[in-house]
Amino acid sequence: MAGERVLVCDDDPQILRALRLVLRGAGYEVLTTTTGEEALDRAALSGPHAAIIDLMLPDRPGIEVCRELRSWSELPIIVLSAVDEEETKIAALQSGADDYVTKPFAPGELVARLQAVLRRAGRAEAEPRIEVDGLVIDVAAHTVTLDGEEVHLTPLEFSLLRELAANRGLLMTHRKLLSEVWGPEYADATPLLRTHIANLRSKLVHGDEQRHWIRTDAGVGYRFAV
């Protein structure tokens, strides 16, 4: 992902300087802004590949900036905030943020999260069909086949499989999957997720063979393994 443009909006000079150093060190071009209006203008003019937005801005709440960006752009958005409250995180996700990182942040983790949201965005754009070992997920047609035979999934099962497969190899936490497929208000409904994962696994069978694409990371989430 190196070489891509990242828009950063934070009014704290020290944080802005640290973000510039960390992101440039990881190979990204950094566009720095200090107000919500400046961030929106820069996003429209410069076409960044991702944005990192602070919630506490001098002219308007960062959540409003996320909401406005999302109204006309699909670029990945990471919220960076000192607020570590669940209600605030949910509000940010509902406003269009793709991830939420609390301050103080670990530079390596922030870069890894940025790489992950960029990777997800790139895969979603580039893969209208996902094919893995006889399993074909046709995103546009909303169909799934296994070794040439159609697999009948419910809309929720399809959305869950698509989310896992589009991020194959990456660990998807329970909260992330629930928020992406059901919505942020279901972020804690882990038993619901486990039930649908079990149903999905039972359908990914051809003959007597069940292929273990969906791996469990106990207590954390799932990943689509290849």
C-alpha positions as CSV (number, residue, x, y, z in Angstrom):
1,M,0.0,0.0,0.0
2,A,3.0,2.3,0.2
3,G,2.9,5.4,-2.0
4,E,-0.8,6.1,-1.4
5,R,-2.1,9.4,-0.2
6,V,-3.5,9.6,3.4
7,L,-5.4,12.6,4.6
8,V,-4.8,13.4,8.3
9,C,-7.0,15.8,10.2
10,D,-6.0,16.7,13.8
11,D,-5.6,20.1,15.5
12,D,-2.9,19.0,18.0
13,P,0.5,19.9,16.4
14,Q,2.4,17.2,18.3
15,I,-0.1,14.5,17.2
16,L,0.0,15.8,13.6
17,R,3.8,15.8,13.6
18,A,3.9,12.2,15.0
19,L,1.4,11.0,12.4
20,R,3.3,12.6,9.6
21,L,6.5,10.9,10.7
22,V,4.9,7.5,11.2
23,L,3.0,7.5,7.9
24,R,5.9,8.8,5.9
25,G,8.1,6.3,7.5
26,A,5.7,3.6,6.2
27,G,5.9,5.0,2.7
28,Y,2.7,7.0,2.5
29,E,2.2,10.5,1.2
30,V,0.6,12.5,4.0
31,L,-1.8,15.4,3.5
32,T,-2.2,17.3,6.8
33,T,-5.1,19.4,7.9
34,T,-6.2,21.0,11.2
35,T,-9.9,21.7,10.7
36,G,-12.9,19.8,9.4
37,E,-13.6,22.2,6.6
38,E,-9.9,22.1,5.5
39,A,-10.1,18.3,5.5
40,L,-13.2,18.2,3.4
41,D,-11.7,20.7,0.9
42,R,-8.5,18.8,0.7
43,A,-10.3,15.5,0.2
44,A,-12.3,16.9,-2.7
45,L,-9.2,18.4,-4.4
46,S,-6.5,15.8,-3.7
47,G,-8.4,12.5,-3.9
48,P,-6.7,10.7,-1.0
49,H,-6.8,6.9,-0.7
50,A,-7.7,7.0,3.0
51,A,-8.4,9.5,5.8
52,I,-7.5,9.6,9.5
53,I,-9.8,12.0,11.3
54,D,-9.7,13.2,15.0
55,L,-13.1,13.5,16.7
56,M,-12.4,16.7,18.6
57,L,-11.8,19.4,15.9
58,P,-12.0,23.2,16.4
59,D,-14.7,24.0,13.9
60,R,-17.0,20.9,13.8
61,P,-17.1,17.4,15.3
62,G,-15.1,14.8,13.5
63,I,-18.2,12.6,13.3
64,E,-19.8,15.2,11.1
65,V,-16.7,15.2,8.9
66,C,-16.9,11.4,8.6
67,R,-20.6,11.6,7.7
68,E,-20.0,14.2,5.0
69,L,-17.1,12.4,3.5
70,R,-19.1,9.2,3.4
71,S,-22.0,11.0,1.6
72,W,-19.9,11.3,-1.5
73,S,-16.8,9.1,-1.1
74,E,-16.0,5.5,-0.4
75,L,-12.4,6.2,0.9
76,P,-11.6,4.2,4.0
77,I,-11.8,6.4,7.2
78,I,-10.1,5.7,10.5
79,V,-11.2,7.8,13.5
80,L,-8.4,8.7,15.9
81,S,-9.6,9.9,19.3
82,A,-8.8,10.1,23.0
83,V,-12.4,9.0,23.8
84,D,-12.6,5.3,24.6
85,E,-16.3,5.0,25.1
86,E,-18.4,2.4,23.4
87,E,-21.2,4.9,22.5
88,T,-18.7,7.2,20.8
89,K,-17.2,4.3,18.9
90,I,-20.6,3.2,17.7
91,A,-21.6,6.7,16.7
92,A,-18.3,7.0,14.6
93,L,-18.9,3.7,12.9
94,Q,-22.5,4.6,12.1
95,S,-21.3,7.9,10.6
96,G,-19.1,6.0,8.1
97,A,-15.8,5.3,9.8
98,D,-14.2,2.0,9.0
99,D,-12.1,1.7,12.1
100,Y,-11.5,3.5,15.4
101,V,-8.2,3.9,17.1
102,T,-7.8,5.5,20.6
103,K,-5.0,7.8,21.7
104,P,-2.3,7.3,22.7
105,F,-1.8,5.0,19.7
106,A,1.0,2.5,18.9
107,P,2.5,3.5,15.6
108,G,2.8,0.0,14.4
109,E,-0.8,-0.8,15.1
110,L,-2.0,2.4,13.4
111,V,0.0,1.5,10.2
112,A,-1.4,-2.1,10.4
113,R,-4.9,-0.8,10.7
114,L,-4.4,1.6,7.8
115,Q,-3.0,-1.2,5.6
116,A,-6.0,-3.4,6.5
117,V,-8.7,-0.8,5.6
118,L,-6.9,0.0,2.4
119,R,-6.6,-3.7,1.6
120,R,-10.3,-4.2,2.2
121,A,-11.2,-1.3,0.0
122,G,-8.9,-2.5,-2.8
123,R,-10.4,-6.0,-2.7
124,A,-13.9,-4.8,-2.7
125,E,-13.3,-2.8,-5.8
126,A,-11.2,-5.4,-7.6
127,E,-13.0,-8.6,-6.8
128,P,-16.6,-8.7,-8.1
129,R,-16.0,-12.5,-8.2
130,I,-14.0,-14.3,-5.4
131,E,-12.7,-17.7,-6.3
132,V,-11.0,-20.0,-3.8
133,D,-10.5,-23.8,-4.3
134,G,-13.7,-24.5,-6.1
135,L,-15.8,-21.9,-4.1
136,V,-17.0,-19.0,-6.3
137,I,-18.7,-16.0,-4.7
138,D,-20.2,-13.8,-7.4
139,V,-20.8,-10.5,-5.6
140,A,-22.7,-8.8,-8.5
141,A,-25.0,-11.8,-9.1
142,H,-25.3,-12.5,-5.4
143,T,-24.7,-16.2,-5.9
144,V,-22.3,-18.8,-4.5
145,T,-21.2,-22.1,-6.2
146,L,-19.1,-24.9,-4.8
147,D,-17.5,-27.2,-7.4
148,G,-20.0,-25.9,-9.9
149,E,-23.1,-26.6,-7.8
150,E,-25.1,-23.7,-6.4
151,V,-25.0,-23.1,-2.6
152,H,-28.3,-21.7,-1.3
153,L,-27.6,-19.0,1.3
154,T,-29.8,-16.6,3.1
155,P,-29.0,-12.9,2.4
156,L,-27.3,-12.6,5.8
157,E,-25.3,-15.8,5.2
158,F,-24.2,-14.4,1.8
159,S,-23.2,-11.1,3.3
160,L,-21.2,-12.8,6.1
161,L,-19.4,-15.1,3.6
162,R,-18.6,-12.2,1.3
163,E,-17.2,-10.1,4.2
164,L,-15.0,-13.0,5.3
165,A,-13.8,-14.0,1.8
166,A,-13.1,-10.4,0.8
167,N,-10.8,-10.1,3.8
168,R,-9.3,-13.6,3.5
169,G,-6.3,-14.3,5.6
170,L,-7.2,-11.4,8.0
171,L,-8.7,-11.8,11.4
172,M,-12.2,-10.3,11.6
173,T,-13.3,-9.7,15.2
174,H,-16.8,-10.6,16.3
175,R,-17.6,-6.9,16.7
176,K,-16.3,-6.0,13.2
177,L,-18.3,-8.8,11.5
178,L,-21.4,-8.0,13.4
179,S,-21.1,-4.3,12.7
180,E,-20.4,-4.8,9.0
181,V,-23.1,-7.4,8.3
182,W,-25.9,-6.6,10.8
183,G,-25.0,-3.0,11.8
184,P,-23.2,-1.3,14.7
185,E,-26.2,-1.8,17.0
186,Y,-25.6,-5.6,16.8
187,A,-21.8,-5.3,17.7
188,D,-22.2,-7.3,20.9
189,A,-24.6,-10.0,19.6
190,T,-21.9,-12.7,19.5
191,P,-24.3,-15.7,19.9
192,L,-26.1,-14.5,16.8
193,L,-22.9,-14.5,14.8
194,R,-21.9,-18.0,16.1
195,T,-25.3,-19.4,15.0
196,H,-24.9,-18.0,11.4
197,I,-21.3,-19.2,11.2
198,A,-22.4,-22.7,12.1
199,N,-25.1,-22.6,9.5
200,L,-22.7,-21.3,6.9
201,R,-20.1,-23.9,7.6
202,S,-22.8,-26.6,7.3
203,K,-23.7,-25.4,3.8
204,L,-20.1,-25.3,2.5
205,V,-20.0,-29.1,2.0
206,H,-19.8,-31.1,-1.2
207,G,-20.5,-34.7,-0.8
208,D,-18.9,-35.9,2.4
209,E,-16.3,-33.3,2.4
210,Q,-16.5,-30.1,4.5
211,R,-13.7,-27.7,3.7
212,H,-12.5,-25.6,6.6
213,W,-12.4,-22.2,5.1
214,I,-13.8,-20.4,8.1
215,R,-11.3,-20.7,11.0
216,T,-12.1,-19.7,14.6
217,D,-9.8,-17.5,16.7
218,A,-11.2,-18.4,20.1
219,G,-12.8,-15.5,21.9
220,V,-11.7,-13.0,19.2
221,G,-13.3,-13.7,15.8
222,Y,-13.0,-15.6,12.5
223,R,-10.8,-15.6,9.5
224,F,-11.3,-17.0,6.0
225,A,-8.2,-19.2,5.5
226,V,-6.8,-20.1,2.1
